[in-house]
Amino acid sequence: MTSTPRELRRRHLAALRTPPLACGHRDPIRCAVVPHGRSSYGLTVRELLAERSRLLTAGWTPGEVDTRLNAREAIAA
């Protein structure tokens, strides 16, 4: 049985042999780890409401905004 560090090294070396993906990463596992855009983690309710308003003004639908910010749970708390 192989160890996790060894498996990760092998995965990294294998990724170096492949062309980059559209996002620039060579290993798709990196895409899942890197957040897309700014994070709402740690925002106060006031900041969260301001960000929600900014996104709605930018043309996002309320459903997209709620999904992106998890606004319903944060504002209800």
N, C-alpha and C positions, 0 to 999 in steps of 0.2 A: 504494500500500500504506500502511495506517495504522500509526502507532506504538503500542506497547503502552500508554504512559501515556494517550494519547488514547482508546484503546479502553476503558481502565479508567474514565476520566472519563465516557465515554458510558454505560457500564454502570451506574455510580453514579447518574447523572442519571435513567436509565430506572428504576432500582430505587426512586427517590424517588417516582415516579408510581404505584407499586403499593401495595396495602395490605400491612401487615406480615404475616409468616407466623406460625404458632402459636408459634414460638420467640422472636418479637419482631424478628427480622431482616427486612429487606426484600429482601435478595439471598441466595438459597440458598447461594451460594458461601461466605458467612460461617459458615453452620452446619457446613460440613465443616472449617473452620479452627478453630473454637472447640471445645475438648475438652468432653465431657460428664462433669461430675463432677470429682473430684480426680484428679490424675495420679500414677502410680507411678514416673514417670521420676526417676531420681536417688536412689531409696531404697536403703539398704543391704540386704543379705540379711536381716538381723535385722528391720528395719522392714517389709520385704516380707512376711516370714512373719507378723508381727503384723497387718498389714493383711489378709492372706489369712484369718487366724483370725477377725478382726473381721467380714469379709464372710460367711464361712461361718456365724458365729453369727447374723448378720442374716437368714439364710435363703437366701442365694445357693447355687446348686448348684456343685459342684467345677468343672464345665465352664465355667460363667459366670465364676467367679473366675479360672481359668487363662487364659481368653480376655481378660479385662479387664486382668489384671496381667502377662501373658506370664510367669507364674511359673516354668514349667518351664525356660525358657532361662536366666532370671536365677539360679535356685537351683542349676542344674547348673554354672554358671560359677564 
